[in-house]
Amino acid sequence: MAFLSYAHVDDDESDGVVTVLHRLLLQELRLQSGDTFQLFRDRNDLQWGKAWRQTIDTTLDSAAMLIALVSPSFFASHECRRELERFLTRESQLSRQDLILPIYWIDTSIMEDEAQRQGDSLAQCIGARQYKDCRAWRFRLLSDSVSVRPDIAKLAKHMIDIVNRPLYNIRSMADESIKVAGAKLVSAAKEKPGSGQWLTDLADLSRASPMIDPDMRKQLMHQILTRRFGEF
């Protein structure tokens, strides 16, 4: 699942062009993936009466990537900035640097002026990444969407490629976590009695738990505790 972060004014004041972009991109993602790929957009996916911020936070914490629709209103929006900050934390936890995909949507001075970016850490983050320049799309999507579809297809392929990269694949993440945990266990075997390393190992295992098979998690837990306290 991907999360589309955008300023509502960019849709409201452009005859719903962001809504059209979301629909066409979602269609292409599902065609290319052969699956019910989800592209979360708050106005489509928030159910009436639900705590909207909690739903957004939960979605951000489980999303595979964040699509940032960059515009002056995006940087001026408290919610857009909060979404970006929260997902930066998730990206860091996954040890990735490629899960935020900026789409340059409307001319934005802070994107063109490096001096302006120096005073805004989030603008620096966006500016440092490879972004897709789609500023011409918003003038064509409502009147000539067919001409934009090949570019949307390329964007969808890029997104799917990111999801399928080995380090994001859940099984591969689990394998990597097990390797790291195994290396730590070898180190733990050499630790001196009374060392606190075993506590660090437990903390690392706890962070990796969502990505590890329950049986493997039990085995690793048993090994860590056995290294520290002996067989039990």
N, C-alpha and C positions, 0 to 999 in steps of 0.2 A: 504494500500500500504506500502511496505517496501522498503528501500533504501540500495543497496549493495555498500559499500565503500571499494575500493581496489586499490592497486597500479598497474598501467597498465603493468609495467615490469613483475609482477608476472604471467600475462597471456601471454605476448609476448615471454618471455624466457622459457615458459613451454608448448609450443605447443598448446596454447589455452585452458589449463585445467580449468581456471576460467570461460571461456565461457561454457564449458561442465557443470560445477557445477551450474552455473546460470540456464541453460536450464533444468536440471534435478530437481533442487529445485523448479523452477517455475511450472513445470509440476505437481509435487507432491502437491504443495500448491493449485493449481486449482482443482486437483482430490479430495483432502480432504475437501476443502471449498465448493465445488460445485458451484464455482463462478469464475469470471475472476479476481482472485487475481493478483495484480501487484507487481512485484519485479523490481524496477527501477535499470537499469545499464546504465551508460552514453553512452556506445558504441552502445547499442541497442535502447535507447529511446530518444536520442538527434537527432532532425531533422536537416537536412542540412540547413545552413544559419541562424539557430536560435542562439541567444545570449546564449552560453552554460552555462556560470556561472549563469546568471539570471534564466535559466531553472533549474539548479541544486539547487539553493537557494530556488526557489519556491517549488520544489519537497521535499526538506528537511523540509520545514516549514509546509508541509501537510502530511508527512509520519507518519505511525503508529509506525514504529520502524526502527532502523539502524542496519544493519549487517556489522560488521567490520572484514575484512579479515586480520588478524594480521600477519605481517611479518616484517623483517628489513626494507624493502622498504616502508611499510605502515607508519612507524614512521618517515622515512626520507622524505616522500612526503608532500610538503606544502599543496596540495589540500586535501589529506586524513585527515591531521590534522585540516584543516579549516572545513571540513565536520563534523568531530567529535565534534569540538568546537561548531559549529552552532546547531547541534542536541542536545548537552548537554543543551543548552539554552531552546530548545523546550521541552525536557523531564522535566526540572525544572518547566517550565510554566504549564505543565500538572500535576505537583505534583506527578510524578512517578520516580522510580529508577530502572525500569526493561525493558526499551525500547531500550537499546543498547545491542546487542547480539554479543560478540566477538567470532570469529572463529579462533582458533590458527592454522595457515596455514603453516608457515615455522618457523623452530627454530629461536628464537630471543633472543639475550643475555639479553636485558632489561626486558624480561618477566621472566627470570630465576634468575636475580640478583636484589634483593631488593634495594641494595645500588645505583645501576644505576637508578632505578625508582624514587628515591628520588629527582633527579634533573629534572624530566619530569612529569608535572602534568597530562598530557594525558595518559602517561604510567601507572601512579598511578591509574587513573580512570579505565583503562582496566584491570589492575592487580587485582583490588579490586572486580571485578565482576566475577560471575561464567561464565566460558567460555567453549566452546565446542572444545575439542582437535581433530582436523581433519588433523593432519600433515601426517598421513598415506594415506589419501584420494587422495592427488595429485599424488601419485605413482600408484594408481589403477584406477582412473577415466577414463583414456584414454584407458586402456587395459582390464579392468574388471569392468566396471561400474555397472554391475548387482549385484556384491558383496557389493557395497556401497549403493545401493538403500534402503535397510532397515534402514540404519543410516540416510539417507536423509529424509526418511519418518518420522522418529522420530523428526528430526529437524523441519520439516514442521509442525508437530502436535504441537510442543512447540510454534512455532510462532503464529499459529492460536489460541492456548489457550490464549496467551497474548492479542491478538486483542479482544478476546471475554470476557476478564475479565471485571467485572461490571464497574470498574472505568474508563475503556477506552471506553466502549460502550457510544455512543453519548447521548442516552436518559438518561443513568445513570449519565453522567457528568452534563447534564442539571439539573436533579433532585438534585444532590449534590450542584450545584451552586445556585439553588433556595433556598435550605435549608440555605446555608450560607448567602445569601442575606436576607432571612427572619429573621434570627437571628440578622443581622445588623440593620434591620428596627425596631425590637423591642428595640434594644439599642438606635437607633436614636430617638425613641419616648420619651426617658428619658433625652435626651441631653438638655443642657441649651440653652436659646436663644443666638444666635450669635456664637454658637459652629461651628467649621469647620468640624465636623464629617460627615456632609452630603456630603461634597466634596470627602471625602474618599469613601463613599458609592457609589457615582457616578463613581469614578475611578474603583472600584471593579466591578460594573455592566458593565462598558465598556469592561473590560477584559473578562468577562464571556459572553458577547453578542453573539459571534459566536456559543455558545453552547445552547442558550436559544431561545425558540419559540418567534417570533416577537410580538405576542399579550401579552405574559407573560412579555417580555422586556418592553413594553409600560406600563403595570400595575405597574411593579416595579419602573420604572422611575417616574410615577405619584405619587406613595406612598412616594418615597424619597423626591420629591419636595414639596409634601403636608405637610410632617413632618416639613419641613424647613420654608415654606412660608405660609402655610395654604391652605385651599381649593381654587381652581381656575378653 
